Amino acid sequence: MTLITDILFGAAAVFVTASLIAVYRILRGPTMPDRVIAINVLGSNVVIVIALLAAAIGEPGALDIALVYALLNFLLSITISKFTVDRGEVL
Amino acid sequence: MEIQEIVVLLLAAGGVFFAIVAAIGLVRLPDVYTRTHSASKSETFGAVLTLTAVAITFGWDLSSLKTVLLLVFMFLTNPTAAHAIVRAAADQDIEPWTTEDEES
């Protein structure tokens, strides 16, 4: 196990911890946009963790999963913010 | 230590720092607008630094190109999603947080 592998695994561990902190805001969040923001942060963290693990264990195929996950994460935020207000456009 | 290890260590440390800042801001700040301010900017910058570290780890490869593609995609979509959510919050008439003497 080389030093770069150790660095990548450690960074992935810290990102998982940051995701657990975001779970507090998802459970607690007083309003709906609070929860959506926290879910967006958690999804970004998951994408970064997948990319870090793909580099750490030498499995480049996992990067495709990370790309699709990032796409779905963006789509989720846009869709929720579009269909919770009575208005045609969002941006 | 080789030069690649030093660069990866510095970039990963910066990315981890900004992720922690985003998480703390998400918990500690008072309302949805300030939380979005913390989450969108710090999280995007942490993602950019960490994915740069991943791309340097892969070296000159197709995987590195995919990582850069993911980086550019997150750099574009993360602030856009935050903007859309906050605009929906403003349309739902969620009041911004203010201190007492600012309201007079």
N, CA and C atoms of all chains as a GROMACS GRO file, in nm:
protein
  585
    1MET      N    1   0.085  -0.121   0.000
    1MET     CA    2   0.000   0.000   0.000
    1MET      C    3   0.088   0.124   0.000
    2THR      N    4   0.077   0.198  -0.105
    2THR     CA    5   0.166   0.314  -0.118
    2THR      C    6   0.111   0.433  -0.041
    3LEU      N    7   0.189   0.540  -0.041
    3LEU     CA    8   0.148   0.660   0.034
    3LEU      C    9   0.028   0.727  -0.030
    4ILE      N   10   0.023   0.727  -0.163
    4ILE     CA   11  -0.089   0.793  -0.232
    4ILE      C   12  -0.220   0.721  -0.201
    5THR      N   13  -0.215   0.588  -0.192
    5THR     CA   14  -0.335   0.513  -0.157
    5THR      C   15  -0.383   0.551  -0.017
    6ASP      N   16  -0.287   0.564   0.075
    6ASP     CA   17  -0.324   0.604   0.212
    6ASP      C   18  -0.390   0.742   0.213
    7ILE      N   19  -0.332   0.835   0.136
    7ILE     CA   20  -0.388   0.971   0.131
    7ILE      C   21  -0.530   0.968   0.078
    8LEU      N   22  -0.552   0.890  -0.030
    8LEU     CA   23  -0.685   0.887  -0.092
    8LEU      C   24  -0.787   0.822   0.001
    9PHE      N   25  -0.747   0.714   0.070
    9PHE     CA   26  -0.841   0.650   0.164
    9PHE      C   27  -0.873   0.744   0.280
   10GLY      N   28  -0.771   0.817   0.331
   10GLY     CA   29  -0.797   0.910   0.441
   10GLY      C   30  -0.890   1.022   0.400
   11ALA      N   31  -0.870   1.077   0.278
   11ALA     CA   32  -0.958   1.182   0.230
   11ALA      C   33  -1.100   1.130   0.214
   12ALA      N   34  -1.115   1.004   0.167
   12ALA     CA   35  -1.249   0.946   0.154
   12ALA      C   36  -1.316   0.932   0.289
   13ALA      N   37  -1.237   0.895   0.392
   13ALA     CA   38  -1.294   0.883   0.526
   13ALA      C   39  -1.345   1.018   0.577
   14VAL      N   40  -1.267   1.125   0.552
   14VAL     CA   41  -1.311   1.257   0.598
   14VAL      C   42  -1.436   1.301   0.523
   15PHE      N   43  -1.444   1.269   0.393
   15PHE     CA   44  -1.563   1.307   0.317
   15PHE      C   45  -1.686   1.232   0.367
   16VAL      N   46  -1.669   1.105   0.406
   16VAL     CA   47  -1.782   1.032   0.463
   16VAL      C   48  -1.827   1.096   0.594
   17THR      N   49  -1.730   1.142   0.676
   17THR     CA   50  -1.766   1.211   0.800
   17THR      C   51  -1.843   1.339   0.773
   18ALA      N   52  -1.799   1.415   0.672
   18ALA     CA   53  -1.872   1.537   0.635
   18ALA      C   54  -2.013   1.505   0.588
   19SER      N   55  -2.030   1.392   0.520
   19SER     CA   56  -2.164   1.351   0.478
   19SER      C   57  -2.252   1.320   0.598
   20LEU      N   58  -2.193   1.258   0.701
   20LEU     CA   59  -2.272   1.227   0.821
   20LEU      C   60  -2.313   1.355   0.893
   21ILE      N   61  -2.226   1.459   0.888
   21ILE     CA   62  -2.266   1.587   0.945
   21ILE      C   63  -2.383   1.645   0.866
   22ALA      N   64  -2.382   1.627   0.733
   22ALA     CA   65  -2.492   1.678   0.651
   22ALA      C   66  -2.622   1.604   0.680
   23VAL      N   67  -2.613   1.477   0.722
   23VAL     CA   68  -2.734   1.401   0.756
   23VAL      C   69  -2.809   1.467   0.872
   24TYR      N   70  -2.732   1.530   0.965
   24TYR     CA   71  -2.797   1.604   1.074
   24TYR      C   72  -2.890   1.711   1.018
   25ARG      N   73  -2.843   1.783   0.918
   25ARG     CA   74  -2.926   1.891   0.861
   25ARG      C   75  -3.045   1.833   0.784
   26ILE      N   76  -3.028   1.716   0.722
   26ILE     CA   77  -3.141   1.656   0.652
   26ILE      C   78  -3.250   1.618   0.750
   27LEU      N   79  -3.211   1.560   0.865
   27LEU     CA   80  -3.312   1.517   0.962
   27LEU      C   81  -3.373   1.636   1.033
   28ARG      N   82  -3.293   1.739   1.063
   28ARG     CA   83  -3.336   1.847   1.150
   28ARG      C   84  -3.406   1.958   1.072
   29GLY      N   85  -3.351   1.990   0.952
   29GLY     CA   86  -3.380   2.108   0.873
   29GLY      C   87  -3.521   2.159   0.882
   30PRO      N   88  -3.543   2.283   0.926
   30PRO     CA   89  -3.681   2.327   0.949
   30PRO      C   90  -3.763   2.335   0.821
   31THR      N   91  -3.704   2.376   0.712
   31THR     CA   92  -3.781   2.393   0.588
   31THR      C   93  -3.734   2.293   0.483
   32MET      N   94  -3.815   2.283   0.376
   32MET     CA   95  -3.782   2.189   0.269
   32MET      C   96  -3.652   2.226   0.196
   33PRO      N   97  -3.626   2.353   0.159
   33PRO     CA   98  -3.500   2.382   0.090
   33PRO      C   99  -3.376   2.349   0.171
   34ASP      N  100  -3.385   2.357   0.306
   34ASP     CA  101  -3.272   2.314   0.388
   34ASP      C  102  -3.236   2.169   0.360
   35ARG      N  103  -3.340   2.087   0.356
   35ARG     CA  104  -3.316   1.944   0.333
   35ARG      C  105  -3.260   1.920   0.194
   36VAL      N  106  -3.313   1.995   0.094
   36VAL     CA  107  -3.265   1.972  -0.043
   36VAL      C  108  -3.118   2.013  -0.055
   37ILE      N  109  -3.081   2.126   0.010
   37ILE     CA  110  -2.941   2.169   0.008
   37ILE      C  111  -2.851   2.063   0.072
   38ALA      N  112  -2.897   2.009   0.186
   38ALA     CA  113  -2.814   1.909   0.255
   38ALA      C  114  -2.802   1.782   0.171
   39ILE      N  115  -2.912   1.743   0.103
   39ILE     CA  116  -2.906   1.624   0.018
   39ILE      C  117  -2.812   1.649  -0.100
   40ASN      N  118  -2.811   1.773  -0.151
   40ASN     CA  119  -2.721   1.807  -0.261
   40ASN      C  120  -2.575   1.795  -0.217
   41VAL      N  121  -2.545   1.847  -0.096
   41VAL     CA  122  -2.409   1.836  -0.043
   41VAL      C  123  -2.371   1.691  -0.023
   42LEU      N  124  -2.465   1.611   0.030
   42LEU     CA  125  -2.435   1.469   0.053
   42LEU      C  126  -2.409   1.397  -0.079
   43GLY      N  127  -2.489   1.429  -0.181
   43GLY     CA  128  -2.467   1.366  -0.311
   43GLY      C  129  -2.333   1.403  -0.371
   44SER      N  130  -2.293   1.530  -0.358
   44SER     CA  131  -2.161   1.570  -0.408
   44SER      C  132  -2.051   1.496  -0.334
   45ASN      N  133  -2.068   1.481  -0.201
   45ASN     CA  134  -1.968   1.407  -0.124
   45ASN      C  135  -1.959   1.262  -0.169
   46VAL      N  136  -2.074   1.202  -0.200
   46VAL     CA  137  -2.073   1.062  -0.245
   46VAL      C  138  -2.000   1.050  -0.378
   47VAL      N  139  -2.023   1.147  -0.469
   47VAL     CA  140  -1.952   1.145  -0.598
   47VAL      C  141  -1.802   1.153  -0.576
   48ILE      N  142  -1.759   1.242  -0.485
   48ILE     CA  143  -1.615   1.257  -0.460
   48ILE      C  144  -1.558   1.130  -0.397
   49VAL      N  145  -1.636   1.068  -0.307
   49VAL     CA  146  -1.587   0.945  -0.244
   49VAL      C  147  -1.573   0.834  -0.346
   50ILE      N  148  -1.669   0.824  -0.440
   50ILE     CA  149  -1.657   0.721  -0.545
   50ILE      C  150  -1.533   0.745  -0.630
   51ALA      N  151  -1.506   0.873  -0.665
   51ALA     CA  152  -1.388   0.903  -0.745
   51ALA      C  153  -1.260   0.871  -0.668
   52LEU      N  154  -1.257   0.906  -0.539
   52LEU     CA  155  -1.137   0.877  -0.458
   52LEU      C  156  -1.111   0.728  -0.447
   53LEU      N  157  -1.219   0.650  -0.424
   53LEU     CA  158  -1.200   0.505  -0.412
   53LEU      C  159  -1.162   0.444  -0.545
   54ALA      N  160  -1.214   0.500  -0.656
   54ALA     CA  161  -1.175   0.449  -0.788
   54ALA      C  162  -1.026   0.467  -0.809
   55ALA      N  163  -0.973   0.582  -0.764
   55ALA     CA  164  -0.828   0.602  -0.779
   55ALA      C  165  -0.750   0.517  -0.680
   56ALA      N  166  -0.807   0.496  -0.560
   56ALA     CA  167  -0.730   0.426  -0.456
   56ALA      C  168  -0.716   0.278  -0.486
   57ILE      N  169  -0.824   0.214  -0.533
   57ILE     CA  170  -0.816   0.071  -0.558
   57ILE      C  171  -0.786   0.040  -0.704
   58GLY      N  172  -0.762   0.146  -0.786
   58GLY     CA  173  -0.724   0.124  -0.924
   58GLY      C  174  -0.834   0.062  -1.008
   59GLU      N  175  -0.952   0.115  -0.996
   59GLU     CA  176  -1.067   0.064  -1.072
   59GLU      C  177  -1.130   0.181  -1.150
   60PRO      N  178  -1.083   0.210  -1.271
   60PRO     CA  179  -1.131   0.330  -1.342
   60PRO      C  180  -1.277   0.322  -1.384
   61GLY      N  181  -1.335   0.202  -1.383
   61GLY     CA  182  -1.475   0.190  -1.422
   61GLY      C  183  -1.569   0.257  -1.327
   62ALA      N  184  -1.526   0.275  -1.202
   62ALA     CA  185  -1.612   0.340  -1.104
   62ALA      C  186  -1.632   0.489  -1.136
   63LEU      N  187  -1.544   0.546  -1.220
   63LEU     CA  188  -1.561   0.688  -1.256
   63LEU      C  189  -1.689   0.709  -1.336
   64ASP      N  190  -1.730   0.608  -1.414
   64ASP     CA  191  -1.855   0.619  -1.489
   64ASP      C  192  -1.973   0.627  -1.393
   65ILE      N  193  -1.965   0.545  -1.286
   65ILE     CA  194  -2.071   0.550  -1.184
   65ILE      C  195  -2.075   0.689  -1.121
   66ALA      N  196  -1.957   0.747  -1.095
   66ALA     CA  197  -1.952   0.881  -1.035
   66ALA      C  198  -2.015   0.984  -1.127
   67LEU      N  199  -1.989   0.972  -1.258
   67LEU     CA  200  -2.047   1.068  -1.354
   67LEU      C  201  -2.199   1.058  -1.354
   68VAL      N  202  -2.252   0.936  -1.358
   68VAL     CA  203  -2.398   0.918  -1.361
   68VAL      C  204  -2.459   0.968  -1.230
   69TYR      N  205  -2.389   0.944  -1.119
   69TYR     CA  206  -2.441   0.989  -0.990
   69TYR      C  207  -2.445   1.142  -0.982
   70ALA      N  208  -2.342   1.208  -1.036
   70ALA     CA  209  -2.341   1.354  -1.037
   70ALA      C  210  -2.456   1.409  -1.120
   71LEU      N  211  -2.482   1.342  -1.235
   71LEU     CA  212  -2.593   1.384  -1.322
   71LEU      C  213  -2.727   1.371  -1.250
   72LEU      N  214  -2.748   1.257  -1.183
   72LEU     CA  215  -2.875   1.236  -1.112
   72LEU      C  216  -2.891   1.332  -0.995
   73ASN      N  217  -2.779   1.365  -0.931
   73ASN     CA  218  -2.782   1.459  -0.818
   73ASN      C  219  -2.829   1.597  -0.864
   74PHE      N  220  -2.772   1.644  -0.976
   74PHE     CA  221  -2.812   1.773  -1.032
   74PHE      C  222  -2.958   1.771  -1.074
   75LEU      N  223  -3.000   1.661  -1.136
   75LEU     CA  224  -3.138   1.648  -1.184
   75LEU      C  225  -3.236   1.651  -1.068
   76LEU      N  226  -3.198   1.588  -0.956
   76LEU     CA  227  -3.285   1.586  -0.838
   76LEU      C  228  -3.306   1.727  -0.783
   77SER      N  229  -3.198   1.803  -0.771
   77SER     CA  230  -3.211   1.939  -0.716
   77SER      C  231  -3.298   2.025  -0.805
   78ILE      N  232  -3.272   2.020  -0.936
   78ILE     CA  233  -3.347   2.104  -1.030
   78ILE      C  234  -3.495   2.064  -1.030
   79THR      N  235  -3.521   1.933  -1.028
   79THR     CA  236  -3.660   1.888  -1.035
   79THR      C  237  -3.739   1.927  -0.910
   80ILE      N  238  -3.678   1.909  -0.793
   80ILE     CA  239  -3.749   1.946  -0.670
   80ILE      C  240  -3.774   2.095  -0.666
   81SER      N  241  -3.675   2.177  -0.703
   81SER     CA  242  -3.695   2.321  -0.698
   81SER      C  243  -3.792   2.367  -0.806
   82LYS      N  244  -3.810   2.288  -0.912
   82LYS     CA  245  -3.905   2.329  -1.015
   82LYS      C  246  -4.048   2.296  -0.975
   83PHE      N  247  -4.070   2.178  -0.915
   83PHE     CA  248  -4.208   2.134  -0.893
   83PHE      C  249  -4.262   2.167  -0.755
   84THR      N  250  -4.186   2.240  -0.673
   84THR     CA  251  -4.241   2.283  -0.546
   84THR      C  252  -4.291   2.426  -0.549
   85VAL      N  253  -4.274   2.497  -0.660
   85VAL     CA  254  -4.328   2.632  -0.671
   85VAL      C  255  -4.425   2.635  -0.790
   86ASP      N  256  -4.524   2.723  -0.783
   86ASP     CA  257  -4.623   2.733  -0.889
   86ASP      C  258  -4.574   2.831  -0.995
   87ARG      N  259  -4.475   2.788  -1.070
   87ARG     CA  260  -4.418   2.880  -1.167
   87ARG      C  261  -4.362   2.795  -1.279
   88GLY      N  262  -4.358   2.851  -1.401
   88GLY     CA  263  -4.316   2.772  -1.514
   88GLY      C  264  -4.168   2.743  -1.514
   89GLU      N  265  -4.084   2.844  -1.492
   89GLU     CA  266  -3.940   2.825  -1.507
   89GLU      C  267  -3.872   2.837  -1.371
   90VAL      N  268  -3.750   2.790  -1.365
   90VAL     CA  269  -3.676   2.789  -1.240
   90VAL      C  270  -3.560   2.887  -1.245
   91LEU      N  271  -3.474   2.874  -1.346
   91LEU     CA  272  -3.350   2.951  -1.348
   91LEU      C  273  -3.368   3.092  -1.403
   92MET      N  274   0.986   1.144  -0.053
   92MET     CA  275   0.856   1.164  -0.121
   92MET      C  276   0.881   1.214  -0.263
   93GLU      N  277   0.806   1.158  -0.353
   93GLU     CA  278   0.815   1.208  -0.490
   93GLU      C  279   0.730   1.334  -0.504
   94ILE      N  280   0.747   1.398  -0.618
   94ILE     CA  281   0.676   1.524  -0.640
   94ILE      C  282   0.526   1.498  -0.654
   95GLN      N  283   0.489   1.382  -0.713
   95GLN     CA  284   0.347   1.350  -0.732
   95GLN      C  285   0.277   1.330  -0.597
   96GLU      N  286   0.347   1.265  -0.504
   96GLU     CA  287   0.288   1.242  -0.372
   96GLU      C  288   0.264   1.372  -0.298
   97ILE      N  289   0.360   1.464  -0.309
   97ILE     CA  290   0.345   1.594  -0.241
   97ILE      C  291   0.226   1.670  -0.297
   98VAL      N  292   0.215   1.673  -0.432
   98VAL     CA  293   0.106   1.747  -0.494
   98VAL      C  294  -0.029   1.687  -0.457
   99VAL      N  295  -0.039   1.552  -0.461
   99VAL     CA  296  -0.165   1.487  -0.425
   99VAL      C  297  -0.200   1.513  -0.280
  100LEU      N  298  -0.099   1.510  -0.192
  100LEU     CA  299  -0.124   1.535  -0.049
  100LEU      C  300  -0.177   1.676  -0.027
  101LEU      N  301  -0.114   1.776  -0.092
  101LEU     CA  302  -0.158   1.914  -0.072
  101LEU      C  303  -0.300   1.936  -0.125
  102LEU      N  304  -0.328   1.882  -0.246
  102LEU     CA  305  -0.461   1.901  -0.304
  102LEU      C  306  -0.569   1.831  -0.222
  103ALA      N  307  -0.539   1.708  -0.176
  103ALA     CA  308  -0.639   1.635  -0.096
  103ALA      C  309  -0.662   1.705   0.038
  104ALA      N  310  -0.554   1.760   0.098
  104ALA     CA  311  -0.570   1.831   0.224
  104ALA      C  312  -0.657   1.956   0.205
  105GLY      N  313  -0.634   2.029   0.095
  105GLY     CA  314  -0.718   2.146   0.069
  105GLY      C  315  -0.863   2.109   0.046
  106GLY      N  316  -0.886   2.003  -0.030
  106GLY     CA  317  -1.023   1.960  -0.056
  106GLY      C  318  -1.094   1.915   0.069
  107VAL      N  319  -1.024   1.843   0.156
  107VAL     CA  320  -1.081   1.797   0.282
  107VAL      C  321  -1.114   1.917   0.371
  108PHE      N  322  -1.024   2.016   0.372
  108PHE     CA  323  -1.049   2.136   0.453
  108PHE      C  324  -1.177   2.205   0.409
  109PHE      N  325  -1.195   2.223   0.278
  109PHE     CA  326  -1.314   2.293   0.232
  109PHE      C  327  -1.442   2.211   0.254
  110ALA      N  328  -1.429   2.077   0.246
  110ALA     CA  329  -1.546   1.993   0.275
  110ALA      C  330  -1.588   2.006   0.420
  111ILE      N  331  -1.488   2.013   0.511
  111ILE     CA  332  -1.520   2.030   0.654
  111ILE      C  333  -1.584   2.166   0.676
  112VAL      N  334  -1.531   2.270   0.609
  112VAL     CA  335  -1.589   2.404   0.622
  112VAL      C  336  -1.735   2.405   0.576
  113ALA      N  337  -1.762   2.337   0.464
  113ALA     CA  338  -1.900   2.331   0.414
  113ALA      C  339  -1.991   2.259   0.512
  114ALA      N  340  -1.942   2.150   0.573
  114ALA     CA  341  -2.026   2.074   0.666
  114ALA      C  342  -2.055   2.156   0.792
  115ILE      N  343  -1.951   2.225   0.843
  115ILE     CA  344  -1.972   2.307   0.963
  115ILE      C  345  -2.069   2.420   0.934
  116GLY      N  346  -2.052   2.485   0.818
  116GLY     CA  347  -2.144   2.593   0.782
  116GLY      C  348  -2.285   2.543   0.766
  117LEU      N  349  -2.300   2.421   0.715
  117LEU     CA  350  -2.434   2.364   0.696
  117LEU      C  351  -2.504   2.342   0.829
  118VAL      N  352  -2.428   2.313   0.933
  118VAL     CA  353  -2.490   2.289   1.063
  118VAL      C  354  -2.507   2.419   1.142
  119ARG      N  355  -2.407   2.508   1.136
  119ARG     CA  356  -2.401   2.617   1.232
  119ARG      C  357  -2.473   2.744   1.187
  120LEU      N  358  -2.490   2.765   1.057
  120LEU     CA  359  -2.541   2.895   1.012
  120LEU      C  360  -2.692   2.904   1.032
  121PRO      N  361  -2.747   3.027   1.042
  121PRO     CA  362  -2.883   3.040   1.096
  121PRO      C  363  -2.999   3.012   1.001
  122ASP      N  364  -2.990   3.041   0.871
  122ASP     CA  365  -3.107   3.015   0.787
  122ASP      C  366  -3.066   2.956   0.653
  123VAL      N  367  -3.165   2.934   0.567
  123VAL     CA  368  -3.140   2.855   0.445
  123VAL      C  369  -3.049   2.928   0.348
  124TYR      N  370  -3.055   3.061   0.344
  124TYR     CA  371  -2.973   3.134   0.248
  124TYR      C  372  -2.826   3.130   0.286
  125THR      N  373  -2.797   3.150   0.416
  125THR     CA  374  -2.657   3.144   0.458
  125THR      C  375  -2.602   3.003   0.448
  126ARG      N  376  -2.688   2.904   0.475
  126ARG     CA  377  -2.642   2.765   0.459
  126ARG      C  378  -2.609   2.735   0.315
  127THR      N  379  -2.690   2.788   0.222
  127THR     CA  380  -2.660   2.765   0.082
  127THR      C  381  -2.531   2.834   0.040
  128HIS      N  382  -2.509   2.953   0.096
  128HIS     CA  383  -2.385   3.026   0.070
  128HIS      C  384  -2.265   2.941   0.108
  129SER      N  385  -2.272   2.880   0.227
  129SER     CA  386  -2.162   2.793   0.271
  129SER      C  387  -2.152   2.669   0.183
  130ALA      N  388  -2.267   2.602   0.163
  130ALA     CA  389  -2.264   2.472   0.099
  130ALA      C  390  -2.219   2.480  -0.046
  131SER      N  391  -2.274   2.576  -0.123
  131SER     CA  392  -2.243   2.577  -0.266
  131SER      C  393  -2.097   2.610  -0.291
  132LYS      N  394  -2.047   2.718  -0.230
  132LYS     CA  395  -1.912   2.762  -0.266
  132LYS      C  396  -1.804   2.672  -0.209
  133SER      N  397  -1.811   2.646  -0.079
  133SER     CA  398  -1.706   2.563  -0.018
  133SER      C  399  -1.708   2.422  -0.075
  134GLU      N  400  -1.829   2.369  -0.095
  134GLU     CA  401  -1.838   2.232  -0.144
  134GLU      C  402  -1.783   2.222  -0.287
  135THR      N  403  -1.815   2.322  -0.370
  135THR     CA  404  -1.765   2.319  -0.507
  135THR      C  405  -1.612   2.325  -0.510
  136PHE      N  406  -1.556   2.414  -0.427
  136PHE     CA  407  -1.410   2.428  -0.429
  136PHE      C  408  -1.343   2.302  -0.375
  137GLY      N  409  -1.401   2.242  -0.270
  137GLY     CA  410  -1.346   2.117  -0.219
  137GLY      C  411  -1.352   2.007  -0.322
  138ALA      N  412  -1.464   2.001  -0.397
  138ALA     CA  413  -1.476   1.900  -0.503
  138ALA      C  414  -1.372   1.922  -0.610
  139VAL      N  415  -1.349   2.048  -0.650
  139VAL     CA  416  -1.251   2.076  -0.756
  139VAL      C  417  -1.111   2.033  -0.711
  140LEU      N  418  -1.073   2.069  -0.588
  140LEU     CA  419  -0.938   2.032  -0.541
  140LEU      C  420  -0.921   1.881  -0.531
  141THR      N  421  -1.022   1.813  -0.473
  141THR     CA  422  -1.008   1.669  -0.454
  141THR      C  423  -1.006   1.594  -0.586
  142LEU      N  424  -1.092   1.636  -0.681
  142LEU     CA  425  -1.093   1.566  -0.810
  142LEU      C  426  -0.966   1.596  -0.889
  143THR      N  427  -0.904   1.714  -0.866
  143THR     CA  428  -0.773   1.738  -0.928
  143THR      C  429  -0.669   1.641  -0.873
  144ALA      N  430  -0.677   1.614  -0.741
  144ALA     CA  431  -0.586   1.515  -0.683
  144ALA      C  432  -0.608   1.378  -0.744
  145VAL      N  433  -0.734   1.340  -0.765
  145VAL     CA  434  -0.764   1.210  -0.827
  145VAL      C  435  -0.710   1.203  -0.969
  146ALA      N  436  -0.726   1.314  -1.044
  146ALA     CA  437  -0.678   1.315  -1.183
  146ALA      C  438  -0.526   1.304  -1.187
  147ILE      N  439  -0.456   1.368  -1.092
  147ILE     CA  440  -0.310   1.357  -1.089
  147ILE      C  441  -0.267   1.216  -1.052
  148THR      N  442  -0.347   1.150  -0.966
  148THR     CA  443  -0.314   1.012  -0.931
  148THR      C  444  -0.322   0.919  -1.051
  149PHE      N  445  -0.424   0.940  -1.136
  149PHE     CA  446  -0.438   0.853  -1.252
  149PHE      C  447  -0.329   0.876  -1.356
  150GLY      N  448  -0.273   0.996  -1.362
  150GLY     CA  449  -0.169   1.024  -1.459
  150GLY      C  450  -0.227   1.044  -1.599
  151TRP      N  451  -0.140   1.032  -1.703
  151TRP     CA  452  -0.186   1.051  -1.841
  151TRP      C  453  -0.262   0.927  -1.885
  152ASP      N  454  -0.396   0.937  -1.882
  152ASP     CA  455  -0.477   0.819  -1.906
  152ASP      C  456  -0.614   0.866  -1.950
  153LEU      N  457  -0.697   0.774  -1.996
  153LEU     CA  458  -0.835   0.807  -2.027
  153LEU      C  459  -0.914   0.834  -1.900
  154SER      N  460  -0.876   0.766  -1.792
  154SER     CA  461  -0.942   0.787  -1.663
  154SER      C  462  -0.923   0.929  -1.614
  155SER      N  463  -0.805   0.984  -1.638
  155SER     CA  464  -0.777   1.121  -1.599
  155SER      C  465  -0.868   1.218  -1.674
  156LEU      N  466  -0.891   1.189  -1.802
  156LEU     CA  467  -0.981   1.272  -1.881
  156LEU      C  468  -1.123   1.266  -1.827
  157LYS      N  469  -1.166   1.146  -1.787
  157LYS     CA  470  -1.299   1.131  -1.727
  157LYS      C  471  -1.310   1.209  -1.598
  158THR      N  472  -1.204   1.207  -1.518
  158THR     CA  473  -1.206   1.281  -1.392
  158THR      C  474  -1.215   1.431  -1.416
  159VAL      N  475  -1.143   1.480  -1.518
  159VAL     CA  476  -1.151   1.622  -1.549
  159VAL      C  477  -1.291   1.659  -1.598
  160LEU      N  478  -1.352   1.567  -1.673
  160LEU     CA  479  -1.489   1.588  -1.719
  160LEU      C  480  -1.585   1.599  -1.602
  161LEU      N  481  -1.567   1.509  -1.505
  161LEU     CA  482  -1.648   1.511  -1.383
  161LEU      C  483  -1.627   1.641  -1.305
  162LEU      N  484  -1.502   1.686  -1.302
  162LEU     CA  485  -1.468   1.812  -1.233
  162LEU      C  486  -1.541   1.931  -1.295
  163VAL      N  487  -1.532   1.940  -1.429
  163VAL     CA  488  -1.597   2.051  -1.498
  163VAL      C  489  -1.749   2.045  -1.478
  164PHE      N  490  -1.804   1.923  -1.482
  164PHE     CA  491  -1.948   1.906  -1.464
  164PHE      C  492  -1.992   1.952  -1.325
  165MET      N  493  -1.918   1.911  -1.222
  165MET     CA  494  -1.955   1.953  -1.086
  165MET      C  495  -1.934   2.102  -1.067
  166PHE      N  496  -1.830   2.157  -1.131
  166PHE     CA  497  -1.804   2.301  -1.120
  166PHE      C  498  -1.918   2.382  -1.180
  167LEU      N  499  -1.982   2.328  -1.285
  167LEU     CA  500  -2.095   2.400  -1.347
  167LEU      C  501  -2.226   2.376  -1.273
  168THR      N  502  -2.252   2.249  -1.235
  168THR     CA  503  -2.388   2.217  -1.189
  168THR      C  504  -2.411   2.245  -1.042
  169ASN      N  505  -2.305   2.242  -0.958
  169ASN     CA  506  -2.326   2.260  -0.815
  169ASN      C  507  -2.380   2.399  -0.781
  170PRO      N  508  -2.319   2.508  -0.829
  170PRO     CA  509  -2.378   2.639  -0.802
  170PRO      C  510  -2.512   2.660  -0.870
  171THR      N  511  -2.532   2.596  -0.986
  171THR     CA  512  -2.661   2.610  -1.054
  171THR      C  513  -2.774   2.549  -0.973
  172ALA      N  514  -2.749   2.430  -0.918
  172ALA     CA  515  -2.850   2.363  -0.835
  172ALA      C  516  -2.878   2.444  -0.710
  173ALA      N  517  -2.772   2.499  -0.648
  173ALA     CA  518  -2.792   2.580  -0.527
  173ALA      C  519  -2.874   2.704  -0.558
  174HIS      N  520  -2.846   2.766  -0.673
  174HIS     CA  521  -2.922   2.884  -0.714
  174HIS      C  522  -3.069   2.850  -0.735
  175ALA      N  523  -3.096   2.737  -0.800
  175ALA     CA  524  -3.235   2.699  -0.826
  175ALA      C  525  -3.310   2.672  -0.696
  176ILE      N  526  -3.244   2.605  -0.602
  176ILE     CA  527  -3.310   2.573  -0.475
  176ILE      C  528  -3.340   2.700  -0.397
  177VAL      N  529  -3.243   2.793  -0.396
  177VAL     CA  530  -3.265   2.916  -0.319
  177VAL      C  531  -3.371   3.002  -0.384
  178ARG      N  532  -3.378   2.997  -0.518
  178ARG     CA  533  -3.483   3.072  -0.584
  178ARG      C  534  -3.621   3.015  -0.550
  179ALA      N  535  -3.630   2.881  -0.542
  179ALA     CA  536  -3.756   2.819  -0.498
  179ALA      C  537  -3.788   2.857  -0.355
  180ALA      N  538  -3.683   2.865  -0.269
  180ALA     CA  539  -3.706   2.905  -0.130
  180ALA      C  540  -3.757   3.048  -0.122
  181ALA      N  541  -3.701   3.136  -0.204
  181ALA     CA  542  -3.748   3.275  -0.204
  181ALA      C  543  -3.891   3.285  -0.256
  182ASP      N  544  -3.929   3.198  -0.350
  182ASP     CA  545  -4.066   3.199  -0.400
  182ASP      C  546  -4.165   3.144  -0.300
  183GLN      N  547  -4.116   3.062  -0.205
  183GLN     CA  548  -4.205   3.012  -0.100
  183GLN      C  549  -4.215   3.108   0.017
  184ASP      N  550  -4.159   3.231   0.003
  184ASP     CA  551  -4.166   3.336   0.104
  184ASP      C  552  -4.101   3.293   0.236
  185ILE      N  553  -3.984   3.232   0.226
  185ILE     CA  554  -3.907   3.203   0.347
  185ILE      C  555  -3.828   3.329   0.381
  186GLU      N  556  -3.847   3.379   0.504
  186GLU     CA  557  -3.786   3.506   0.542
  186GLU      C  558  -3.635   3.489   0.565
  187PRO      N  559  -3.553   3.583   0.516
  187PRO     CA  560  -3.410   3.578   0.549
  187PRO      C  561  -3.388   3.614   0.695
  188TRP      N  562  -3.278   3.561   0.748
  188TRP     CA  563  -3.242   3.587   0.888
  188TRP      C  564  -3.178   3.726   0.898
  189THR      N  565  -3.224   3.807   0.995
  189THR     CA  566  -3.164   3.938   1.018
  189THR      C  567  -3.142   3.957   1.166
  190THR      N  568  -3.050   4.048   1.200
  190THR     CA  569  -3.034   4.085   1.340
  190THR      C  570  -3.141   4.187   1.378
  191GLU      N  571  -3.157   4.212   1.508
  191GLU     CA  572  -3.269   4.293   1.555
  191GLU      C  573  -3.263   4.436   1.504
  192ASP      N  574  -3.144   4.501   1.511
  192ASP     CA  575  -3.138   4.644   1.480
  192ASP      C  576  -3.141   4.671   1.331
  193GLU      N  577  -3.130   4.568   1.248
  193GLU     CA  578  -3.136   4.592   1.104
  193GLU      C  579  -3.280   4.611   1.055
  194GLU      N  580  -3.377   4.569   1.135
  194GLU     CA  581  -3.514   4.568   1.085
  194GLU      C  582  -3.581   4.704   1.095
  195SER      N  583  -3.526   4.796   1.173
  195SER     CA  584  -3.589   4.926   1.192
  195SER      C  585  -3.571   5.016   1.070
   0.00000   0.00000   0.00000
